[in-house]
C-alpha cells in the first residue's frame, strides 16, 4: 500500500538534530513530517543510549534556549516522578547518574519522555506528524531540487511518499544524501586536500570511519547471578587484540586517548585520583542512576550504560557498503558488546583474586529489545555534505590559532565546544584526541554545493573526518538541527533559498536576528573565548 503526505518541511530521521529541527520549524508555524527508522525519536540520546557529552560552561551559557529547556525538563522529570534523597533534591544542577563525563547523565527513557513532551503541543495539534519505524527507500529529484522521498514501514512494508518544499536529512548516517544524489564525502581526507595536521598522510580513504558502538544498560546486584548465554562469537572476541592496543580487547587495559599511554581501568568507583584517568571507574563513566542520590530502595544498584573502549567496533563500516556487509558489521558490533558483558560476568578479574561479576544484570527492560541491546548503534561519523564552506582542523585547533580563538564566522548560526575526539577507526587507526577552542557553526557548512532545498540537520554538515570529532556532540547537533529547521521556515516565509540567505548580507542579518530571538547564541562570551 502506498500513501502520500505533504508538509511544509519533511525531516528524514528523528535524531536529536531532527527533533530540534522539528521544534524550531513548528514554533515558526510550519507543518512538519518527521520520520524515524526505530521506535524512538532522539537518536544518540535515546535509541543509541549515549548521555550528553557537553562542555563545562553548559549550565550557564553555550547552548540554545531550547536545548536548555530540554536539560531542565530532564531534571524536572526526575524531581516529579522519581523520589530523590534530601541532599540530591536540593542540588540545582542535579545529575541523576553522577557520571564522570556527563553533567546530566540520565536514563534514555527519560530523554524520550521529555522530547515527546516538548513536541506535544505540535503533535497533538497535527502540526508535527512523527512516523516511526520508517526508513527512507528512494527519492525523486528534479535537477537541483528534491521533489519527494519515499519511506517504508519496517513492520507493515507499506510505503509513504512525502512531498515538501524543503527536506532535511537528520539521519545519523546521512542516508538521504545518496538517495537524492546530493554530493557528499565519507571517511578520512588526505592532508593534500585539507592541509590539516591530523588528516591522512597519503591518499584519502572514504571507508576509514570512526568506530560504532552498540550500547547496552546494566545494573549491578552483588551476590546475584545474571549471567547471559555465551555469545556465538565469544571465542573470537576473547582472543582479539588490535595491534595498537596494550592488551586483549576484553580486559581492563586501555589507553589515554590524548597520549596513547597505557592505563588500567577500575570497574567500580572508589579510588580517588588526582587526574581524570587515575582511579578511572568504568561503571561511573556513563552511569545513568547513582542509587545514593535517590530515596532508599528506589534502585537496587547503580545503573550504567556500557559505552566503553572495549565495545568500540571498528572492524568494518556500515556506510556505503552493500546490505549484506552492513548487516554483518551491525551483528558483529552486537556480538562484541554481548561478549564484553559475558566477559564481565565470568572472567573479569576481581580484587579478591576471583573472576567474574555475575551480578551485572542486562537491563532488557530499558529498550524492550529481545537481546537487551540499544535500538540502534551509536554513530559517531556520518556521510557529510560537500558544502559551500567546510570546517577544517585549522579553524579550531589551538596549535593553528595564535590568537587563542577559533575562526570567527560572519555567517554564524550557533556555537559549540568539545575536544576533537576521534575513536579508533575502520582504517585500523588509533584515537585522535586533541584540544579544540570554543567554536561557531557557520551557515555555509549547512548549505550543499548544489542542492537547493535539502539541508543537513545532524552530524552530516560540512566538516572533515577531523572536525567531525568536535562537531558531533549533543548540544552541537541540537544547534545544527535547530538552525536547519529555522532556516527552512525562514526561506519559506521569504521565498528565498538557503544559499541566498547566506550570500545576501541583509537576509543573513535578518535570519541571524531571528535565531537570536529564539534563544540561539551566535558567539561565545568572553569567559569562554579567553579560557
N, C-alpha and C positions, 0 to 999 in steps of 0.2 A: 504494500500500500504506500502511496506517495501523497504527502501533504504539502501545502505551500503556506508560508508565513511571511509577512512583511513587517518591517520596523524601520525606524529612523537609523538605527545602528545595530548591527549584528556583531556580537562578540563571540568568537570561537575560542573556547577554553575558559573554564571557570576558575582559573588560577587566582592567586592573591591579587595580581595586577588586573585580571579580568573583573574581579569583584569591585576593585577600586574604580575601574573604568565605568562599570555599570552604575555605581553610586553617583559618580560625577555627572554622567550623561542624564540620568534620571532627575537629579537635582536641578538640572538646567532645562527640564521639561521635555526631554526626548524619550521616545519609546525604544525599548531595548529587548532584543532576544539574545540570551547568553546560553551557550551550550557547554556541557562538561562531560568528559569521557567517563568519569567514575560516578559513584553515587553522591559524592560530597563536593561542594564548591570549596575553594580556599587553597588548593594547590599545596605548596611546600609547608604551609602552616597546619593543614588538616589531613588531607589524604596521603601526604608524604611524611607527616608526623615530625616535623622539624620545628622546635620552638624558636622564637625570634632571636636572630643574631643582630645586635644593634650597637651603635657607638655609645660612649659613656656620657654624652650630653642628652641622651634621649628623653630624660624626664623633664627637661626644661625647654629645649629647642632642637631643631634639626630633623623635623618630620612635618608632614602635612597635618592640618587640624583634624581631618577625618581619620587618619591613622592614629592620632592621639585619642580620638573618640573610641576607636576600636580597643586600644590598650586599656582605657578607663572602663570600657564595657566588660573586659575580661575580669578585672578586679571586682567590679560591681557584681558580676555573676557569682563569683565565689562568696562574696560577702552576703549575698541574698539567698544563696542556695546550699552552701556548704558551711557547717559550723567551724569557726576558726578558734584558735586559742586566744585568750585575752591579749597576750602580747602581740600576736600576729594581727588581730583586729585593729590594733592601734597604729599599725605601720602605714604611713601614707603611700609608700611605694611597695606594697605587699607583693612578694614574689612567691607564688604557690609552690614552685619546685625548689626554691632557694638554690638554683643551679649555678654552676661555675661560669658558664658562658652566656647566660641569658638573664636579664633583669625582670623578665615576666614569663618565665617558663611555665607552661600550663598544658592541660590535657587537650588534645586536638578536638575532642568533642565540645569543649567549652568554646574554642575558637569558632567551630562551625555554628554553634548556637548564637554567638554574638554576631557573626556575619549575616546569618539569616534574619536576626532581629534588626540589624541596620538596613537590610534590604526590604524588610516587611512593609513599610508604607508604600513601596513601589510594586512589590509583587502582589500585595493584596488589592491594589487598585488596577492591576493589569498593565501598568506602565513598563514593568520589567517582567519578562517571562523567562524562566530558567528551565532548560531541557537537559536533564541529567542522563547519563548512560548513552550519550550521543557523541559519536566520533565523526569528524569531517571525512568525507569519502571522495568528493570531487568538487570542482568549481568551474563556473562558466565565466569567461572574461571577454571583454570587448576592447581590444587594444590595450590601453594603459589603465583600464578600469575593471574591477570585479563586478559582475552582474549578479551572480548568485553563488551560494555554497550549499551543497547537499550533505546532510549529516545522516548517519544510520544509527538506529537504536540497537544496542548490543543484545537486548533480550527479545524484542519483537521482530527485529530485522526490518522494521518499517523505515522509510526514508522521508525526510522533510527537506524541501527546497526553501532556502532562506534568501529573501531579497531585501536589499537596503541600499541607500546611497553611500553608506560607509561600512567597512568591515574592519574589525580589529582582530589581530592574531594574539590571543592571550593564552595559547597553549605553551606548556613548559618546554616543548621541543621545537617550537616554531613550525608546527605541522601544516599551517595554511600556506606557507611560503612556496613549497614545491608544487602544491595543488594549483596555485594561481600563477605560477611562472614568475613570481617575484624574485629578483636577483638576491642571492644570499651567499654567505660563506659559512664554513664549519671548520672546527679544529684549530690547529696551530699555524699561524702565519710565519713566514720567513723574515729574518732580520733585513733581508734585502728589500722586502716590501714595506716594512713599518719602521725600521731603524730603532726598534725597541731593544733595550738592553737584554731582555729575557725572552725575546722571540727565538724561534728555532734558528740555529746556525745551519745553513743549507736550505734545501727546498721546503716549502710549506707542506704540511701533512693534514689534509682535511679530515682524516679519521683519527687524529690524535686529540682526544677529548678527555675531560675530567671524569673521574670515577662516578658511577651512580651508586646509590646505597639503598638497599631495601630494608627499611627500618621496621622495628617491632617494639612492643612495650612489654616490660616485665615489672613485677614487684618481687620483693624478697621476703620469704617467710622462713626464718631459721627453724630447723627441726622438722620441716615438712619436705615431702618428696613430690616433685612435679616434673620429673624427667620426661622429655619427649622421646618419641621413637628416633632411632639413629637415622639421620638423613641419608638419602641414597648416595650422595657424593661426599660423604664424610671422610672416607679414606683419602680422597684427593686433597681436600682442604686441610686435613690434619697434617699432611706432609708438605703442603705447599709453602715455599719460601721464595718470595721475589728476590732477584739478585741484588736489589738495592735495600733490602730490609735486614735488620740486625739479627733476626731470629725467625723461627717459624711464624707464619702469619697469625695462626691461632695460638697466641701466647700473650703474656703481659709485657712484652717488649715493643717498643716503638721508637719514634724519633721526635725531637723538637723540630717542628716544621720550618722554623726560621733559620736553624743552623744545621739541621740533619744529624745532630748529635744523638746517640742512642739514649733512651730513657727507659725506666722501668715504671710501669703504671701500678697503682694500687686499685683494688676493686672498690673498697668501701672507704668512706671518709674517716679521718682520724688523725693522721699525721698533719702537722701544721708546718708547711714550708714557707720560706721567705719569698719564693718566686712562684709564678703561675704553675710551673711544672714540678716543683718539689711537693711530694705527697699528693700527686695528682690522682684523684679518685674518678674512675670511670663511671661509677654509679651516680655520683653527684654532678657529673659533667653536663648532662642534659636531663636532670631529674625533673619530673613533672609534678610530683607531690612529695614534699618533705613532711612526713607524718607528724613531726613535732610542732608544726605550725597550725595543726588542726585539733579540734576537740578530741580528747582521749577516745580511742575506739573507732574514729572515723575511717582511718586507713590501717589495715593490718600490717602494712610495711611500706617503705618508700617505693614510689612508682617512678620508673625511669624509661626513657626511650633509648634504645640501643642504636645509636648513630655514631659508631666508634671507628677508629682507624682500621680495626680488624674486620669490618664488614664493608669497606670500600671495594667495589667491584670494578676492575679495570682490565679485564681480560678480553673485552670486546665491546663494540659500540652498539647502540640501539637506534642510531640516526643514520639515514641514508645507506642502510643495508637491507637485504631482502627480508621478507616477513619471517622466513624460517630462522635466519640468523638472529633477527631481533628477538623472536620468541625464545630461542636457545639462550641468549645472553640474559634476558629477563629471568628465566628459570634458574640459570646458574647464579645470578645475584641473590635470588631467594635461597638457594641451597647453601650459599656461603653464609647467609645470616642464620639460617637454621643450624648449620654446622657450628657456628660460633656459640649459639645458645647451648647446643648439646655438649660442646667442649666445656663451657662454663659449669654446666650441671654435673659433668662426670670427670673432668680431667684438670680443671684449673687448680693450680697449687694453692694450698691453704697454709696459713702461718703455723698451724699445729703439725705440719708435715703430711697431712692427708691430701686427698684430691677431690675436687668437685664440690659444687654448691647446688645440690638438688632442690634447695628452697627457692631458686629462681623460677617464678611461675610465669609462663607465657600468658599475657592478658588478651586472649582471643576476643573478649567482650568489647574491647576498645573499638575495634574496626568491624567486628561482626563477620570476619572472614574465616573460612574453614581452617586455613593454615596459620591464622593469627598474624599474618604479615599486614603491613600497611596496604592501603588500597592501590598505591602507586609508588614506584621507586622515587627516591629523592634525586631530582635532576639538577645538576649544577651548571650545565653548559648546554645551550640551545643552538639551533641554527640562528644566524644573526643577519639581519638585512644588510645589503650594500646600501649605505646611507649617504645622504648629502654630506654628512660630517661623521667621521669615525674617531672615536675616543682612543687615544694611544697611551702607553705607559708614561711617556714623557710629559703628558698633561697632569699626572697625579703623583709620580714618584718623587719624593723629596730630593733624591740624587740629581734629578733633572730640573729642579726648581730652585735656583739660587736665592730667590727672594723668600723662600719658605712658604709659598702659597701656590695652590693649584692654578691651572689655567682659568682665566676669567672668560666667561662666555656671555656676550651681549644678548644671546637668544635663550638664556637660562629659563627652564620650566620647572626647576626643583633643585634639591640638594641631597647629598648623602655622604656617608663616610663609613668606610670599612677598609681594612688592610687588603692588599692584593693577595688573595688566598686561593691557591690552586692545589687541589688534591692530586695524588698520583693519577697518571693518565693512561689511556689505552695505547699510547706510544711507548709504554714501559718507562715512563719518566717519573721522577720523584716530585715531592712537594715543591712548589714555588710560593714562598711566603715572604712578602715584602711590606714595608710601610707604605701608606698612601696618605696624602693630605686630604682634608675635607674638600669635597668637590661639588661641582654643579652638574646638572643634567642639561646639555644643550638641546634645543628643539631640533637642530639639524640631525641629531642621532636618531630621531624618530621619523625622519622623512625618507622613504625609499627613493633610490636614484631615478626610478621610472614610474612606478605605480602611483596613481593619484588618489585613490580612495581606499587604500589599505594602510593601516598603521600598526606598528608593533606595540604591545601593551604588557610585556613581560620581560624575560631575560633575552629577548631577541632584537634589541636595539643595535645601533651601530657601534659595537665595541669590538675589541680584538679578543683572542684567546686570553691574553694577559689582563686587559682591563675588565673583561667579564668577571674576573676574580674579585673585584670590589664593587661592581655594579649589580650583583646578582642577589643581594641580601634583602630581607623582608621589607624594611621601610623604603628602600630604594625602588624595589619592584612595585610597591604600592604607589609611590610617587609617579613612576613611569606610567602605570595604568591610569591613574587619576588624570595626568596630563593628557594622555591619549584620548580618554573619554571626553574631557572638556574641550579638546581641540576639535574632535569630530562635531560636537554640538555647536561650537563657535562657528565652524565652517558652514554648517547647515543654516545657521541664522544669518550669516553674512553673504552666503552664496559665493564663498571664496574657497580655494584649495589650501590644504596644509602647506604646500610649497609657497604659495603666495603669502600666507601669514608669516612664514619665516623670512621671506625676502622683501617684504614691504614694511618699512620702519613704523608707519602709523598703525598698520594692522597688528604687528608684533607687540607694540606697546599696549594696544587695546587688549590683546589676548593676555599678556602678562599681568595687566591690571585686573583682568577678570580672574585669573588664577589666584592672585593675592587676595582678592575679595572673598575667595572660597577658602582661604587659610593655607595656601601653598607658599612656602618660603622659597625665595629665588636666590638668596645669597646668604652666606654664613655670617653670623655676628662676630664681632672682634674676638671674644674669648676662644672661639674655635680656630679662626684663621691664624691667630698669633700663638698657637699652642707650642 
